[in-house]
């Protein structure tokens, strides 16, 4: 086995599942036919005893194997180059680029390029461009740039498009964001649970902070100018749902709204965390592969650690590849108990 971050068993499982997320991470050599394939190749599976795994096509060819004409494993590298080229074009363009334009630049049909780009980045080209503009706007606002200037500099055609795009994402106006939450209202409370005291805070969009062993000071640090209101009638109902989710996570909590912001990659990771069923776990490698960045295992771990809403974005369901618990921001006993409650 030439690929150091995966075991032969993990590779074989990916082959059996024909998991496209692992295309590009390794190739499968079939000794009896003399060919090598992508993990997702649709051809009939060979016997395990006749299979060897290689880091890439070059390593497989060095042993005398040739590429499969059905799945074209060497095209994975071409796909990666196309995605890199498209990302560079998106970043350099002052105007949004149409899918057809990006496809032409990379030599693909629009439909195929959309699939390739989404598989590699976890986002469609349009969603990636929107996320990039979001990041630029937030960075400019955080540096004190005037709101209008930040909007145009980030690539939005005007303020109306910016606010339309931010709906449901920032949870507050751009002016409030740049001024440390000035003008925004965040309701919060610290409540006792069987896992210890829990801080819950929410904007009018949803829960923006859920943590253990923290208090008001954690919110003041992030939003020093926000109007922090302890309790509230409407907030009480949401708070009750959050407590129920912590005490009985197996019952599910997808119905609880959340208000979180991050980079495009972080948000892609958080979406994948929300897809992990209760009672199941994933490794950091699994998450990285699921968002189309199989080599970004450490980055996936960092995004996992940057999660501001514990439990509701279930980062506790991510473990090491050997099955051990790994780390947890609020201590392994809480992580272990949450997994136990979910039936793991």
GUVOMAR-988371 format. One record per residue (C-alpha): x, y, z. Coordinates in steps of 0.2 Angstrom, whole numbers, padded with zeros to 4 digits, always signed. Example, Ala and Ser with C-alpha at 12.3 -4.5 7.8 and 13.67 -1.06 7.14 Angstrom:
! GUVOMAR-988371
+0062-0022+0039
+0068-0005+0036
***
This chain:
! GUVOMAR-988371
+0000+0000+0000
+0008+0016-0006
-0004+0029+0002
+0001+0032+0020
-0015+0040+0026
-0027+0025+0022
-0026+0007+0026
-0029-0007+0013
-0045-0011+0022
-0051+0007+0020
-0046+0007+0002
-0055-0009-0001
-0071-0003+0008
-0071+0013-0004
-0069+0001-0019
-0084-0010-0013
-0094+0006-0011
-0089+0013-0027
-0087+0029-0017
-0083+0044-0029
-0076+0054-0015
-0060+0043-0015
-0057+0046-0033
-0039+0054-0034
-0034+0047-0017
-0028+0031-0024
-0030+0019-0038
-0034+0001-0038
-0023-0011-0047
-0030-0028-0053
-0016-0040-0056
-0026-0053-0066
-0031-0040-0079
-0016-0029-0078
-0026-0013-0077
-0029+0000-0063
-0045+0009-0059
-0053+0023-0049
-0061+0017-0033
-0078+0021-0041
-0076+0011-0057
-0092+0003-0062
-0083-0013-0068
-0087-0029-0059
-0077-0030-0043
-0061-0041-0043
-0057-0054-0030
-0048-0045-0015
-0033-0057-0017
-0030-0050-0034
-0030-0031-0029
-0016-0020-0025
-0018-0001-0020
-0007+0013-0027
-0005+0031-0023
-0008+0036-0041
-0008+0031-0059
+0011+0034-0060
+0015+0021-0046
+0003+0009-0054
+0011+0011-0071
+0028+0008-0064
+0023-0010-0060
+0017-0013-0078
-0001-0009-0075
-0011+0001-0088
-0026+0013-0085
-0044+0006-0087
-0052+0012-0102
-0069+0012-0094
-0066+0024-0079
-0051+0033-0085
-0042+0035-0069
-0029+0047-0075
-0043+0060-0079
-0044+0063-0060
-0028+0073-0061
-0036+0082-0076
-0051+0086-0066
-0041+0093-0052
-0032+0105-0064
-0048+0110-0071
-0055+0114-0054
-0039+0124-0049
-0040+0134-0065
-0058+0138-0063
-0056+0144-0045
-0042+0155-0051
-0053+0162-0064
-0067+0165-0051
-0055+0174-0039
-0048+0185-0053
-0065+0190-0061
-0073+0206-0055
-0090+0199-0062
-0098+0182-0058
-0093+0170-0072
-0107+0159-0080
-0105+0140-0079
-0104+0139-0098
-0089+0151-0097
-0080+0141-0084
-0083+0125-0093
-0076+0132-0109
-0061+0138-0101
-0057+0120-0094
-0063+0110-0109
-0078+0102-0101
-0096+0102-0105
-0106+0113-0092
-0115+0098-0085
-0099+0088-0083
-0089+0102-0076
-0103+0106-0063
-0101+0088-0057
-0082+0089-0056
-0082+0105-0047
-0094+0100-0034
-0086+0083-0031
-0069+0092-0028
-0075+0107-0018
-0091+0102-0010
-0100+0117-0018
-0106+0121-0035
-0096+0135-0045
-0110+0147-0041
-0111+0143-0023
-0092+0144-0022
-0092+0161-0030
-0105+0167-0018
-0095+0160-0003
-0080+0169-0009
-0089+0186-0010
-0096+0183+0007
-0078+0180+0014
-0071+0195+0006
-0085+0206+0012
-0084+0200+0030
-0065+0202+0030
-0067+0220+0023
-0080+0224+0036
-0069+0217+0050
-0055+0228+0045
-0066+0243+0046
-0070+0246+0028
-0085+0257+0024
-0100+0245+0021
-0104+0251+0004
-0086+0250-0001
-0084+0233+0006
-0100+0227-0004
-0093+0233-0021
-0075+0228-0017
-0081+0210-0013
-0089+0208-0030
-0107+0211-0027
-0116+0221-0040
-0124+0232-0027
-0130+0233-0009
-0147+0225-0013
-0138+0209-0020
-0127+0209-0004
-0141+0209+0008
-0151+0197-0002
-0136+0185-0002
-0133+0188+0017
-0151+0183+0021
-0150+0169+0033
-0131+0169+0034
-0125+0183+0044
-0140+0185+0056
-0137+0204+0057
-0133+0218+0046
-0116+0222+0039
-0115+0238+0049
-0118+0228+0065
-0105+0215+0060
-0091+0228+0057
-0096+0236+0074
-0095+0221+0084
-0113+0217+0084
-0119+0235+0087
-0138+0236+0085
-0140+0217+0085
-0149+0208+0099
-0143+0191+0105
-0153+0182+0118
-0144+0171+0130
-0144+0160+0145
-0134+0148+0155
-0144+0133+0160
-0139+0117+0171
-0139+0101+0162
-0134+0083+0166
-0118+0087+0157
-0115+0103+0167
-0119+0121+0164
-0123+0125+0146
-0122+0142+0137
-0135+0145+0124
-0136+0161+0113
-0147+0165+0098
-0150+0179+0086
-0167+0180+0077
-0160+0168+0064
-0156+0154+0076
-0143+0147+0089
-0126+0156+0087
-0117+0148+0102
-0119+0132+0112
-0105+0128+0123
-0101+0121+0140
-0093+0129+0155
-0094+0147+0147
-0104+0162+0152
-0108+0180+0146
-0090+0184+0144
-0088+0172+0129
-0102+0182+0120
-0095+0199+0125
-0078+0194+0117
-0086+0190+0100
-0099+0203+0100
-0094+0217+0112
-0106+0230+0105
-0121+0218+0103
-0137+0220+0114
-0135+0204+0125
-0152+0200+0133
-0153+0187+0146
-0168+0176+0143
-0184+0181+0134
-0201+0174+0131
-0198+0168+0113
-0180+0163+0117
-0187+0152+0131
-0196+0140+0119
-0180+0139+0109
-0170+0136+0124
-0181+0121+0129
-0178+0113+0112
-0159+0115+0114
-0160+0107+0132
-0170+0092+0125
-0158+0090+0111
-0143+0089+0123
-0152+0077+0136
-0159+0066+0122
-0149+0069+0106
-0155+0052+0099
-0172+0061+0096
-0165+0072+0083
-0163+0091+0082
-0163+0096+0064
-0178+0107+0067
-0168+0119+0078
-0163+0134+0068
-0144+0139+0069
-0135+0154+0064
-0117+0151+0060
-0104+0159+0049
-0087+0152+0042
-0077+0150+0027
-0084+0141+0012
-0074+0125+0018
-0079+0127+0036
-0097+0128+0031
-0096+0113+0020
-0088+0103+0034
-0102+0108+0046
-0115+0103+0033
-0107+0086+0033
-0107+0085+0052
-0126+0088+0052
-0128+0073+0040
-0120+0060+0052
-0134+0050+0059
-0136+0048+0078
-0127+0033+0084
-0114+0033+0070
-0097+0042+0069
-0085+0047+0055
-0067+0050+0054
-0058+0066+0049
-0053+0058+0033
-0071+0053+0030
-0077+0071+0032
-0063+0078+0021
-0067+0066+0007
-0086+0070+0009
-0083+0088+0006
-0072+0084-0010
-0055+0088-0001
-0049+0071+0003
-0031+0077+0006
-0037+0091+0018
-0039+0080+0034
-0030+0093+0045
-0041+0107+0038
-0057+0096+0041
-0051+0094+0059
-0048+0113+0061
-0066+0116+0054
-0073+0104+0066
-0064+0113+0081
-0070+0130+0075
-0088+0124+0077
-0098+0137+0088
-0113+0127+0091
-0109+0110+0100
-0121+0096+0099
-0133+0104+0085
-0118+0103+0074
-0112+0086+0080
-0093+0088+0080
-0094+0075+0094
-0098+0062+0081
-0080+0063+0073
-0067+0051+0080
-0050+0046+0075
-0048+0033+0061
-0044+0019+0073
-0060+0022+0082
-0053+0031+0097
-0062+0047+0103
-0049+0059+0099
-0051+0076+0107
-0066+0087+0111
-0067+0106+0116
-0077+0102+0131
-0068+0087+0137
-0069+0068+0133
-0082+0064+0146
-0095+0075+0138
-0091+0068+0121
-0092+0050+0127
-0108+0053+0136
-0116+0061+0120
-0111+0046+0110
-0118+0034+0123
-0134+0043+0123
-0135+0042+0104
-0133+0023+0105
-0115+0021+0100
***
